[in-house]
Amino acid sequence: MSADVQLNDVWIRFGDFVAARDVNIHIQEGEFFSFLGPSGCGKTTLLRAVSGFLDPSEGQVLIGGKDMAGIGPNKRPTALIFQNLALFPLMTVWENIAFSLEVKGIGKEERRKKANELLELIALPDQGEKMVNELSGGQKQRVAIARALAAEPDVLLLDEPLSALDLKLRQHMRTELRAIQQRVGITFIYITHDQGEALTMSDHVAVMSQGVIQQVADGSTIYDHPETAFVASFVGENNMFSGKITEVSEEYAVVETPSGMLRARRTKGKGGSLHRGDEAFVFIRPESLKFVNGSAFDNRVNANIKQQEFEGSFWQVFFDVEGNNRTVKLSMVNDGSTLPHEVGDRVELGFSADVAIATPAGELAAE
Amino acid sequence: MGFWQDFFRKNGKALGLFLLGSVACWMLLMIILPQLFMLDFSFRTNVPPPLWGTEAHGYTFEHYRYMIYGSAQSTESYNFVDLSVFGRTILTAIFVTLIDVALCYPVAYYLAHVATGGWPRLMVMALIVPFWVNELLRAFAFKIMFGSTGIINNFLVAIGILDQPFDFIRNSVALYSGLSYAYILLMIFPIYNAVESLDKNQIEAARDLGSPWWRIHWRVVIPHAKPGITSGCTMVFMLTAGALAAPQILGGPSSLWFTQIIYQAFNQAGNWARGSAYAIILLATCIIFVLCVMKIFKVKLGEIAR
């Protein structure tokens, strides 16, 4: 069984502090949905509202179309995987996994059988008799997943469960989590501040900042078509120019910046209101920025090369750009040819309007 | 030898010697010597002090024998008086210990995981401050409260639950209450320390997995707090079984406490030997009992000391 989750006009307040501000999200049945945002943005609070550990100050949480108001965490069709896993250290691995069955009053033999099936699923057969603390970090991780799945939830909630693992294991567990989700077919709601995790695993990502949902979309839309300045600056790397709008059309906006007039695709939807004279930002990704070699570009800026870094498959080139006090970065694939310029050279950089994004000026992600 | 070298390097010679010396003095003078002296005394015939060390002051089992069979002139086959007082003391101590666990576990859990803000501190103060009052005064306060014209009887009569005052003292209610209260802090704090170290997420995880509150306690909180509970039980049981003031003041006319018999042997009968023998019996019984309980609940001595 799987269920959809709806958050309708959800506000969560702690005294004067607003942890979630007018959140409206519909998470589809059976999808892998991530909340992505810096720490303190309210994503864990939202997860606790879904799992039932706190009630929203206003608004509704619906799971499978049913209003969850007044229903405690032990009665909801959700299971939560905690950031520190919260396995029970005084129980064996199989008792941990079978805890939810014990709660339901299922006999020991059947519990054991079900635990063994789940141990099989998480590729830890014959480890049931061990104590939790005898397992490695990755194994504990999988036991936590099995324990949650044993409760046969309609929705699995994951609160940054990979953050305690080292990089290699984390990347491995990403693939594994995604595989498990597809096998069991239930809705996963995943909380993370790691955009790599969010973008690789999710069907949809909600980017969050200061209690506000900035954008909900699939990974590539989030990356290629950010709707707000925050999303553009938080997800991936982006160079930014700020200025005033001089011209707006259906698809494009022209922004007058100290570095020159820049033409870019304009944001729609949430960040849609762009008008002549408004403060605006233009974002251009490092991989979309090019050296001008006689070819035509919509936008050109003058720059001095400050530094060049070799990163194996990429070259990263850093510039001081006239009229922009932020360092601008260009990355180019290392195709075996040498770099066209040297540090200190004065060059012209160009980019097409279609790969740049103009957003209303607004909150930026912390660097 | 590495330990001692480290010890002296860290503390210096003078301080190191002082620390070692003071601990050794404490152990020797306050604990080991008196107990050895008592043990020795309990196996000697009861003679007046001028004869101590003479031939008349020889070794004998008569005091231990007396505890079981009574005096040789007695018509009874066993010393029913002392044995029943001893049995009742131990049973009551067990009962009081269980009452304290039942009272203190919820309070400790509340302090550690439920109360927020300034409440825990205020509650701890409220628990500690009454213990600034002398133990005897507290016992007398209980006696007054539970007396036939005490506040409790007056209240119960006034609201009509009782027709006439109930004799709390004769029925040992005052004694049980006084003893339960006397060592309650020694139960609350070990349990509090143990419960407090439990990760809140584990409680939430159990709840999230569908567990009702009682199963969370049974399967997660109590197993975690077991060393603390055992530690509290050990102390409360030992101290209750060895209590003197509360039974003396709050006990009914017919309910004698074993420590009172020991007290009488020393101070009224002038029979130090028998008093020593009885004290050793009480101590040995308590230690054996506690070790058995620890064995049953699979708690190690080291865990209790944590």
Interface residues (C-beta under 8 A of the other chain):
Chain A: S51 G52 F53 G72 P73 N74 K75 T78 A79 L80 F82 Q83 N84 A86 L87 F88 L90 M91 F99 S100 E102 V103 K104 R147 A148 A151
Chain B: D199 N201 Q202 E204 A205 A206 R207 D208 L209 G210 S211 P212 R215 R219 V220 P223 H224
